[in-house]
């Protein structure tokens, strides 16, 4: 009787540990999934509007092109620093493997950007709000 009880108890504990492990092993490590593959200064940007002498210019526009190097979809939030120190924040987007996401600042002086990445099925990791980014990462 004691042996049956011990076996049952051990089986239950094993099942609990196995289910906990399998649930958490589904979350992939996304820390190295996003890689900058290119950047451009002065590139045309339809969202940036600056005029000099009646002509639209993009002199201070900075764009960065980032690719998902992982084999699973990831969710990405980007923020690009403008020349006044504020951050142009982008809504999180799902990026498929080998796909590229582009972010930009219309008036950049340093080409600085921040990125946050999580697995698409990761609901435990939260992205900072735009306000939190602008408050926390002031120059």
WOLINSUL-V665915 format. One record per residue. RES is the residue in three letters. D_LAST is the distance of its C-alpha to the last C-alpha in whole Angstrom. Layout:
RES;D_LAST
RES;D_LAST
This chain:
UNK;69
UNK;67
UNK;66
UNK;65
UNK;63
UNK;61
UNK;61
UNK;60
UNK;57
UNK;56
UNK;56
UNK;54
UNK;51
UNK;51
UNK;51
UNK;48
UNK;46
UNK;47
UNK;45
UNK;42
UNK;42
UNK;42
UNK;40
UNK;37
UNK;38
UNK;37
UNK;34
UNK;33
UNK;30
UNK;27
UNK;25
UNK;26
UNK;27
UNK;24
UNK;24
UNK;23
UNK;26
UNK;24
UNK;22
UNK;22
UNK;21
UNK;23
UNK;25
UNK;26
UNK;25
UNK;27
UNK;24
UNK;22
UNK;24
UNK;24
UNK;27
UNK;28
UNK;31
UNK;32
UNK;31
UNK;29
UNK;26
UNK;23
UNK;22
UNK;18
UNK;19
UNK;18
UNK;20
UNK;20
UNK;23
UNK;24
UNK;27
UNK;28
UNK;30
UNK;32
UNK;35
UNK;34
UNK;32
UNK;29
UNK;26
UNK;23
UNK;20
UNK;17
UNK;14
UNK;13
UNK;10
UNK;11
UNK;10
UNK;9
UNK;6
UNK;8
UNK;10
UNK;14
UNK;16
UNK;19
UNK;22
UNK;23
UNK;26
UNK;29
UNK;29
UNK;33
UNK;33
UNK;33
UNK;31
UNK;28
UNK;25
UNK;23
UNK;20
UNK;18
UNK;16
UNK;18
UNK;15
UNK;13
UNK;12
UNK;11
UNK;13
UNK;11
UNK;12
UNK;13
UNK;17
UNK;19
UNK;23
UNK;26
UNK;29
UNK;31
UNK;33
UNK;31
UNK;30
UNK;29
UNK;26
UNK;23
UNK;20
UNK;17
UNK;18
UNK;16
UNK;15
UNK;14
UNK;11
UNK;10
UNK;10
UNK;9
UNK;6
UNK;4
UNK;0
